[in-house]
Amino acid sequence: TAYVNGKSVDNKNLSTTVEEAYNDYLERRFNYFVGKTYGLNEHNEAKNVIASLDKWVRLFGNEKISAITAKSILDYFESNYKDNRAKTYNHHLQYFKSFFNWCCREEIAYLTKSPAKTLVYKPEAWEEPKYMKPDDVLALFRLLEQHKSEHPEYLAYAIVNFFCGCRAIETQRMASDPDAAKINLEEEFVRVVKAKGHQYGKIPRAFQLHPTAVKWINSFDFESALSKVNGSKTQIELYKFAKSNGIPIFRNCGRHTFITYHVAAYGNPAITQAMVGTGGKMLANNYRGLATKKDGEAFFNILPSC
């Protein structure tokens, strides 16, 4: 046993490499075995971790985890993220901090102190949340209607995203895991069990479907179409299809657009918050006053052509 900063650490832990600690992190936290498969419930979170840490691990994988310093991490960030937006820089730094904090946990004990602890996030300039205009949403849904015989899953995905306000991962889970989220068509409500943060104790949420969502769901074989949604692949293909037809779609636009227009149309942020599962402060700071009541009503008047 060795002593570092007044704490005992096994010698074998001091000799653990960055790559060994990283692989252990993925396996224990996400049930992800390198070269094999993702655990079902943490699929997207594991992908985010890998997207942030994998390149760094390839560079420093043979180094001992105990030899990593704050300066070496900062130098890496300066080389790779210096010209990125502050939000992107902070996003990656958050995953580094989480990894090193995990390495310091008593039952793990690869480290006694995180080398990323003193690294600071960059200040983020205020940016208005983006959302789609009603005419663009109308064009999107008319396009998806026209092609629903070829790609019914595109329309099903868009309905859940744009007119239920569900997150992308919630929509994807709804299609593949009946215990994660479900739309009750008979009673016209949604119950989201495995929402963002469910693995940390966040309770499920349930809400009534908006009448616009009900009309779209009843306009075709929705349940069959939803079952064809293939994880993030469907989202990627849908976005690519829309852009190729001149529709200005962007990441997370469905949920952001729903929240913006629901607050605008009905003026009751507490109800919107209960539907989408976001914090009240975030809702007030980011969505209130963005769009007019007229635009909100126009959005919810986008109905099936049939």
matplotlib code that plots the C-alpha trace (Angstrom):
import matplotlib.pyplot as plt

x = [0.0, 1.2, 0.2, -0.8, -1.9, -2.4, -4.6, -3.7, -3.9, -3.0, 0.2, -1.6, -4.0, -1.1, 0.2, -3.2, -3.0, -5.4, -6.8, -7.4, -9.2, -11.3, -12.3, -13.3, -15.3, -17.3, -18.0, -19.0, -21.0, -22.6, -22.4, -20.3, -17.6, -15.0, -15.4, -18.8, -22.0, -23.7, -25.9, -29.5, -30.5, -27.3, -26.7, -26.6, -24.8, -22.1, -21.7, -21.3, -18.6, -16.8, -17.1, -15.4, -12.8, -11.9, -9.4, -7.7, -7.4, -5.8, -3.2, -2.5, -3.8, -0.4, 0.3, -0.4, -3.6, -1.8, 0.6, -2.0, -1.8, -4.2, -1.7, -1.6, -5.5, -5.5, -2.9, -5.0, -8.1, -6.1, -5.0, -8.4, -11.1, -9.6, -11.5, -14.8, -17.8, -17.7, -20.7, -18.8, -15.6, -17.6, -19.5, -16.3, -14.8, -17.8, -17.2, -13.5, -14.4, -17.0, -14.4, -11.8, -14.3, -15.2, -11.6, -11.4, -14.3, -13.3, -14.4, -12.5, -9.4, -7.4, -6.8, -7.2, -7.6, -9.0, -6.4, -9.4, -10.8, -9.2, -10.0, -12.7, -15.6, -15.6, -18.3, -21.1, -22.5, -26.3, -28.0, -31.7, -33.0, -33.7, -37.0, -38.7, -41.3, -44.8, -44.6, -41.4, -43.1, -46.1, -43.8, -42.0, -45.2, -46.7, -43.5, -43.6, -47.3, -46.5, -43.8, -45.4, -45.9, -42.1, -41.0, -43.9, -41.3, -40.3, -43.8, -44.2, -40.9, -41.8, -45.2, -43.7, -40.9, -42.9, -46.3, -45.6, -42.3, -40.4, -36.7, -34.9, -33.8, -37.3, -38.8, -36.3, -36.9, -40.6, -40.1, -37.8, -38.6, -42.2, -41.1, -39.3, -42.2, -45.6, -48.4, -51.8, -54.0, -57.2, -56.9, -54.8, -51.9, -48.2, -46.2, -42.4, -40.7, -37.1, -36.7, -33.4, -31.9, -34.1, -31.0, -30.3, -33.8, -35.8, -39.4, -41.6, -43.9, -47.3, -49.4, -52.4, -51.8, -52.4, -55.4, -53.1, -50.9, -54.1, -55.2, -51.9, -51.6, -55.1, -54.3, -52.4, -51.1, -49.1, -48.2, -46.8, -44.9, -43.4, -42.2, -40.0, -38.1, -34.5, -32.8, -30.8, -30.5, -34.1, -33.4, -30.3, -32.1, -35.1, -33.0, -31.1, -34.3, -35.8, -32.7, -32.5, -36.0, -35.1, -36.5, -34.4, -34.3, -31.7, -30.7, -33.4, -35.6, -38.8, -38.8, -37.6, -40.3, -43.0, -41.9, -41.7, -45.1, -46.9, -45.8, -46.7, -50.1, -51.3, -49.3, -49.0, -45.4, -46.2, -48.3, -45.6, -43.0, -45.0, -45.4, -41.7, -40.0, -37.7, -36.9, -39.1, -36.1, -34.8, -38.2, -38.7, -35.2, -35.2, -38.7, -41.0, -41.7, -39.9, -42.9, -46.3, -49.6, -50.6, -47.6, -48.3, -51.9, -50.7, -48.3, -51.0, -53.3, -50.9, -53.2, -53.2, -54.4, -56.8]
y = [0.0, 3.5, 6.9, 9.8, 13.1, 11.4, 8.6, 5.0, 3.7, 0.3, 0.1, -1.8, 1.2, 3.6, 1.5, 1.4, 3.0, 5.6, 3.0, 0.4, 2.9, 4.2, 0.7, -0.1, 3.1, 2.2, -1.3, -0.4, 2.7, 1.8, -1.9, -1.3, -3.8, -2.5, -4.2, -5.6, -3.8, -0.9, -1.5, -0.7, 2.0, 4.1, 3.7, 7.4, 8.5, 6.0, 7.3, 10.8, 9.7, 7.9, 10.9, 13.1, 10.8, 8.3, 10.5, 11.5, 7.9, 6.9, 9.6, 8.9, 5.4, 3.9, 6.6, 5.8, 7.4, 8.7, 10.6, 12.7, 16.4, 19.4, 21.0, 18.0, 18.0, 21.8, 21.5, 18.8, 21.1, 24.0, 21.9, 20.3, 22.7, 26.2, 27.5, 25.7, 27.5, 27.7, 25.4, 22.7, 23.2, 22.9, 19.9, 17.9, 19.2, 18.0, 14.4, 14.6, 15.9, 13.1, 10.4, 11.7, 12.1, 8.5, 7.5, 9.1, 7.2, 5.2, 1.9, 2.6, 4.4, 4.9, 8.4, 10.4, 13.8, 14.7, 16.4, 18.1, 19.6, 23.0, 23.3, 26.0, 26.1, 28.9, 31.6, 31.0, 34.0, 34.1, 32.6, 32.6, 29.1, 28.0, 26.8, 26.3, 28.7, 27.4, 27.4, 25.3, 22.8, 22.7, 22.0, 19.2, 17.4, 17.7, 16.2, 13.4, 12.8, 12.4, 9.8, 7.9, 4.8, 4.6, 5.9, 5.8, 5.9, 9.4, 10.7, 8.8, 10.1, 13.7, 13.5, 12.4, 14.9, 18.0, 17.5, 15.7, 17.5, 14.2, 14.1, 12.3, 9.5, 9.2, 8.8, 6.2, 4.2, 4.4, 2.5, -0.3, -0.6, -0.8, -0.3, 3.0, 5.1, 4.5, 6.4, 5.1, 5.7, 4.7, 7.2, 9.7, 10.2, 9.7, 8.1, 8.5, 6.2, 6.3, 10.0, 11.9, 11.2, 8.2, 6.2, 8.8, 8.6, 11.0, 10.0, 9.3, 11.9, 11.5, 14.0, 14.2, 14.2, 17.5, 17.3, 18.1, 15.0, 12.9, 13.9, 13.1, 9.7, 8.8, 9.7, 6.5, 3.3, 5.1, 2.1, 0.1, 3.2, 3.9, 0.3, 0.9, 3.7, 2.5, 4.5, 7.5, 6.2, 7.2, 10.7, 11.1, 9.9, 12.1, 15.2, 14.4, 13.8, 17.1, 19.1, 17.6, 19.0, 22.5, 22.3, 24.1, 21.4, 21.2, 19.2, 18.9, 21.2, 19.2, 19.5, 23.1, 24.1, 22.3, 24.0, 27.5, 27.3, 25.6, 28.4, 31.0, 29.5, 28.7, 31.0, 28.4, 27.4, 25.1, 22.9, 22.9, 22.0, 19.0, 17.8, 18.0, 17.4, 20.4, 22.7, 25.7, 28.1, 26.8, 27.1, 30.7, 31.7, 30.1, 29.9, 32.5, 35.4, 33.8, 33.5, 35.2, 33.7, 33.9, 31.8, 29.3, 28.9, 28.5, 25.7, 23.7, 24.2, 22.1, 19.1, 16.1, 17.0, 14.1]
z = [0.0, -0.9, 0.6, -1.6, -0.1, 3.2, 1.9, 1.3, -2.3, -3.5, -5.5, -8.2, -8.6, -8.9, -11.8, -13.6, -17.1, -18.5, -20.9, -18.2, -16.0, -18.9, -20.0, -16.4, -16.2, -19.4, -18.1, -14.6, -15.3, -18.6, -18.9, -22.0, -22.8, -25.2, -28.6, -27.7, -26.9, -25.1, -22.2, -23.3, -20.8, -21.0, -24.7, -25.6, -22.5, -23.1, -26.7, -25.4, -23.0, -25.8, -28.1, -25.5, -24.1, -26.8, -28.7, -25.4, -24.3, -27.7, -27.1, -23.4, -22.9, -21.9, -19.3, -15.7, -14.6, -11.4, -13.7, -15.4, -14.5, -14.8, -17.2, -19.5, -19.7, -20.2, -23.0, -24.6, -24.5, -25.9, -28.8, -29.6, -28.4, -28.3, -31.2, -30.4, -28.9, -25.1, -24.9, -26.8, -24.7, -21.5, -22.7, -23.2, -19.9, -18.0, -19.2, -18.3, -14.8, -14.4, -15.4, -13.0, -10.2, -10.7, -10.5, -7.1, -5.6, -2.5, -4.0, -7.2, -5.8, -9.0, -7.8, -4.5, -6.2, -9.6, -11.9, -13.6, -10.4, -10.8, -14.6, -15.1, -17.5, -20.1, -19.7, -22.2, -24.0, -24.0, -27.1, -27.9, -28.1, -31.7, -32.9, -36.2, -37.8, -38.2, -42.0, -41.9, -39.5, -41.8, -44.8, -42.9, -42.0, -45.5, -46.8, -44.3, -45.1, -48.8, -48.0, -45.1, -47.2, -47.7, -44.3, -41.8, -39.0, -40.0, -39.4, -36.2, -34.9, -35.8, -34.1, -30.8, -31.0, -32.3, -30.8, -27.6, -26.7, -26.0, -26.0, -28.9, -26.5, -25.1, -28.5, -29.4, -26.2, -26.8, -30.0, -28.6, -24.9, -23.7, -20.2, -21.0, -22.4, -23.8, -25.5, -24.3, -27.4, -25.7, -22.8, -24.9, -22.5, -22.5, -19.6, -19.7, -17.2, -18.4, -18.9, -18.7, -15.2, -14.5, -13.5, -10.8, -9.3, -11.5, -11.2, -14.3, -15.8, -17.4, -19.4, -21.7, -25.4, -27.1, -29.5, -32.4, -31.5, -31.2, -34.7, -36.2, -34.4, -35.6, -39.2, -40.0, -38.4, -35.8, -33.5, -36.5, -37.7, -34.3, -33.9, -37.1, -35.4, -35.3, -32.5, -33.5, -37.1, -37.8, -36.5, -38.6, -41.7, -41.1, -40.7, -43.8, -45.8, -44.6, -45.4, -48.9, -49.4, -48.3, -44.8, -42.2, -39.5, -36.7, -33.7, -31.0, -33.0, -32.4, -28.6, -28.5, -31.0, -29.0, -25.8, -27.4, -29.0, -26.0, -23.7, -26.3, -27.1, -23.6, -21.3, -18.5, -18.2, -15.3, -17.5, -20.2, -17.6, -16.4, -20.0, -21.1, -17.8, -17.7, -14.8, -14.2, -14.1, -17.4, -18.9, -17.7, -18.7, -22.2, -23.6, -22.2, -24.6, -27.6, -29.8, -30.1, -29.1, -32.8, -33.8, -31.1, -32.3, -35.9, -34.8, -33.1, -36.1, -38.2, -38.8, -41.1, -44.6, -44.6]

ax = plt.figure().add_subplot(projection="3d")
ax.plot(x, y, z, "-o")
ax.set_aspect("equal")
plt.show()
